[in-house]
Structures are given as structure tokens and as C-alpha cells.
Amino acid sequence: MPRPTPFELVFHRAAESSFPRIAASLAAGGHDPTDRDAFLMDREVITLLRDLRPDEGVGEAMDQMVALVHHAYLAWAAGNLTLPISREAAEELLDQPPS
């Protein structure tokens, strides 16, 4: 059994409950899910962000939190595709200089 992905560790519950509600809400409003501003203005998204935020808040890191939640939602909406690769293949990919 493969180990959990970061998505599964952080967004498992949201993917089961909040993300379907967000998808329905965005669709009902005719909003493009890739538009981060429209995404952030959605009531279901605001509720999820409030639920994920620690009690002490996130301060200036709120922009990063919104970006992370938005990215996680888009990954979920696209089917959350993961491709298992071998250690050797990962090392080979990581040894390549950026193109």
C-alpha cells in the first residue's frame, strides 16, 4: 500500500465534504473554478478556510493558505491524478537541470 500523499494528509476530509459543496456553489454561481478571486469570494470556500485556520490565525500567510486550498481544490476537481514512480526514476528526474 503506498504511503499517503500530502493532499490526503491535509485535505482528505475537505475532499469528501467541502470540495463537492464548493464545486456545486461555484457552478451555481457560474464561476470559473480557476479564477482565484471568484473562488475566494465563494461562501463555501470561506467556510472551509475558517475551518482550516488555526485558532491563533495565520497572519500574513493567509495568501499562501488561500493559494494552497485553491490548488488542492483544482487538483481534486481534475481527478487528483497521482503517478507512482520508482526511486530510480525520481532520482533521475531530480538530477536533471531545470529546462
Disulfide bonds with the S-S distance in Angstrom:
none
